[in-house]
C-alpha cells in the first residue's frame, strides 16, 4: 500500500476511533447525568411537601396540646368535689346529731306528740341554741380557712308526706345541706330526721 493511502487510512481510522470514543463518552455522560439526576431527586423534599408536612404536624400538635390542657385543668375538679362532699357530710352529721325538736327528750323517746309532749316546731326564739334540727333552718357559715372560697347553707323543712307510712307532715323533717364550691357550682346532701 502506498504511503499516501496508508496515511489516509490511519487518519480515517483515528478519526473513527475518536468519534466512537466521543459517542461512547456522550452516552456514558448522559448515563452519569441521568443517574445523578435520579439521585438528586431522591435526596430531599420539595417545598410543597415540607409545607404540607408542617401543616399536618401542627394540626396534630395543636389537638394534642388542647387535650392535654383540658386534662390538666380538669384534674383538680375531683379534689374540689371531694372536699365539698366532706364539708357537706360533716355539716349534715352535725345537724343530724341533734334532737328532732326542742321538746324531744335526749335519746328521742318518747317522741314529742299531741298525746305526750307537744312539739315546738320551728321556733324563732330557740333558733340560736342549735339543740334541735330546726334550729339550723337558714343556717349559713363560712368554713375554716382550709376550705377557702367554700360556703355552707342549711335548710330544714317538714317532710312527713314524702315518706310512706307517715300520715302527719310534721312527723319528719328534711335537712338539706348545700355547699357552694369556689367555681360557683353546688353540691346538695339531704337526709330525713324522723320523730320516733
C-alpha positions in Angstrom: 0.0 0.0 0.0 1.4 3.3 -0.9 2.2 5.8 1.8 -0.4 8.3 0.8 -3.1 5.8 1.0 -1.8 4.4 4.2 -1.8 7.9 5.9 -5.4 8.4 4.8 -6.4 5.1 6.2 -4.7 5.8 9.6 -6.2 9.3 9.8 -9.6 7.9 8.9 -9.2 5.1 11.4 -8.0 7.6 14.1 -11.0 9.9 13.3 -13.4 6.9 13.5 -11.9 5.8 16.8 -12.1 9.4 18.2 -15.7 9.6 17.0 -16.5 6.3 18.6 -14.9 7.5 21.8 -16.8 10.7 21.8 -20.1 9.0 21.1 -19.4 6.4 23.8 -18.4 9.2 26.1 -21.6 11.1 25.4 -23.6 8.0 26.2 -21.7 7.5 29.4 -22.0 11.1 30.2 -25.8 11.0 29.7 -25.9 7.9 31.8 -24.0 9.6 34.5 -26.2 12.7 34.2 -29.4 10.6 34.5 -28.1 8.7 37.4 -27.0 11.9 39.1 -30.4 13.4 38.4 -32.2 10.4 39.9 -30.0 10.6 43.0 -30.7 14.3 43.5 -34.5 13.7 43.2 -34.2 11.1 46.0 -32.1 13.2 48.3 -34.7 15.8 49.6 -38.2 17.1 49.6 -39.9 19.8 47.6 -41.0 23.0 49.3 -44.7 21.9 48.9 -44.0 18.6 50.6 -42.3 20.4 53.5 -45.2 22.9 53.9 -47.8 20.1 53.8 -45.8 18.1 56.4 -45.6 21.1 58.7 -49.3 21.8 58.5 -50.2 18.2 59.2 -47.8 18.0 62.2 -49.0 21.4 63.6 -52.7 20.3 63.4 -51.8 17.1 65.3 -49.7 19.0 67.9 -52.5 21.6 68.5 -55.0 18.8 69.0 -52.7 17.0 71.4 -52.0 20.2 73.4 -55.6 21.2 73.7 -56.5 17.7 75.0 -53.6 17.9 77.4 -54.7 21.4 78.6 -58.2 20.2 79.3 -56.9 17.2 81.2 -54.7 19.2 83.3 -57.3 21.9 84.1 -59.9 19.3 84.9 -57.6 17.2 87.1 -58.3 19.4 90.1 -62.1 19.1 89.8 -62.3 15.7 91.7 -60.3 17.1 94.6 -62.6 20.2 94.8 -65.7 18.0 94.7 -64.4 15.6 97.3 -63.6 18.5 99.7 -67.2 19.8 99.1 -68.6 16.4 99.9 -66.6 16.1 103.0 -67.8 19.5 104.1 -71.4 18.8 103.4 -71.2 15.4 105.1 -69.6 16.9 108.2 -72.3 19.6 108.4 -75.1 17.1 107.8 -73.7 14.8 110.6 -73.6 17.8 113.0 -77.3 18.7 112.3 -78.5 15.1 112.4 -76.8 14.5 115.8 -79.3 17.0 117.3 -82.8 16.2 118.6 -85.9 16.2 116.4 -87.5 19.0 118.4 -86.8 21.1 121.4 -89.5 19.2 123.3 -88.0 15.8 122.3 -86.1 14.4 125.3 -82.5 13.3 124.9 -82.5 9.9 123.1 -85.7 10.7 121.3 -88.0 8.5 123.4 -90.8 9.3 124.0 -91.3 11.2 120.8 -93.0 14.6 121.1 -96.6 14.4 120.0 -100.0 15.9 120.9 -100.6 13.0 123.3 -97.4 13.3 125.3 -95.3 16.5 125.0 -96.3 18.7 122.0 -93.6 19.6 119.5 -92.5 23.2 119.4 -92.0 23.2 115.7 -89.9 26.0 114.1 -89.4 28.3 117.0 -87.5 31.5 116.0 -86.7 32.4 119.6 -84.9 29.0 120.0 -83.0 29.1 116.8 -79.6 30.2 118.2 -79.4 27.3 120.6 -78.7 24.6 117.9 -80.0 21.9 120.2 -82.5 20.5 117.6 -82.5 20.2 113.9 -85.0 23.0 113.1 -82.6 25.5 114.8 -80.4 25.1 111.7 -83.1 26.4 109.3 -81.5 29.2 107.3 -78.0 28.5 108.9 -75.2 29.8 106.7 -71.5 29.5 107.5 -68.1 30.1 106.1 -66.0 27.0 106.7 -62.5 27.1 108.2 -59.6 28.6 106.2 -58.6 25.2 104.9 -61.9 25.4 102.8 -61.1 28.8 101.2 -64.0 30.1 99.0 -66.5 27.4 100.0 -69.7 28.3 101.8 -72.3 26.1 103.6 -76.1 26.7 103.8 -78.6 24.5 105.7 -82.3 24.4 105.2 -84.8 22.4 107.3 -88.4 21.7 106.3 -91.3 19.4 107.3 -91.4 16.4 105.0 -93.5 13.7 106.6 -95.7 13.5 103.5 -92.5 12.5 101.5 -92.1 9.3 103.4 -94.5 6.3 103.0 -96.4 5.3 106.2 -96.3 8.7 107.8 -99.7 10.5 108.0 -98.5 13.7 109.6 -96.3 16.1 107.6 -94.7 17.3 110.9 -93.6 13.7 111.7 -90.4 14.2 109.7 -88.0 17.0 108.8 -85.9 17.2 105.7 -82.4 18.6 106.3 -80.6 19.8 103.2 -77.0 21.0 103.3 -75.8 23.0 100.2 -72.1 23.6 99.7 -71.0 26.1 97.2 -67.6 25.4 95.7 -65.0 28.0 94.6 -66.2 27.8 90.9 -69.8 28.6 92.0 -71.2 25.1 91.5 -73.1 23.5 94.3 -73.4 20.1 96.0 -76.5 19.2 98.0 -76.9 16.4 100.5 -80.3 15.7 102.2 -81.4 13.4 105.0 -84.7 12.9 106.9 -84.9 13.2 110.6 -88.0 11.4 111.9 -89.9 12.0 115.1 -89.6 8.5 116.6 
